[in-house]
Amino acid sequence: MTTPDPRPPGASAAAVDYALAFELAPIGLALSRQRIIVDCNQRLCEMFGAARDELVGQSFRVLYPSADEYERTGARIAPLLGRGGTYADDRIMRRVGGRFAGETFWCHVTGRALRPQAPHEAGIWSFEDLSARRPVRAELTPREREVAALVMDGKSAKQIGRLLGISHRTVEVYRAKLMRKYGAASTAELVHRLLAA
């Protein structure tokens, strides 16, 4: 059985302008090598408040609220990328420049390693700004941001502890701090408040 050609009748492969599609994609896109941005599109620049020449050649570290989060995220996702070649999560990122420089915001990040055996060697990443429907409503520490993201993903304290390399009791302490900051009486209410626009 042959797969149907998705191009319009009469269109050739040469007629598809992949560079223009990358540049004008409605979500932020970045190409990476060893966690360095080697190219990005206009939407990524707009999202993070930076010109392309301010991002290309930089480590993805510039997009994170802290160096610790950058390091821990890289370590956590490498084996997952290595197993399946792809990874996705919601996380808090940081705007680089513009009038919102330093502002943190929720972002959905999806990545694909070009060679799963070497997950950080080269990849393509998409970034979707979730701030319009999920604003960051409290000052959070780096660890609180990580725990909040995993709580919203429905993970238990034990699962979060394994992913972050900390005890489940420590996770419970961070979850309790988040509940106080968000005025939530339960984990379900915390998730609701984290997701509330």
Secondary structure, DSSP 8 states (H G I E B T S, - for coil): ------S-TT--GGG--HHHHHHH-SSEEEEEETTEEEEE-HHHHHHHT--HHHHTTSBGGGGSS-HHHHHHHHHHHHHHHHHHSEEEEEEEEE--SGGGTT-EEEEEEEEEESSTTSTTTEEEEEEEE-TTTS---S---HHHHHHHHHHHTT--HHHHHHHHTS-HHHHHHHHHHHHHHHT-SSHHHHHHHHH--
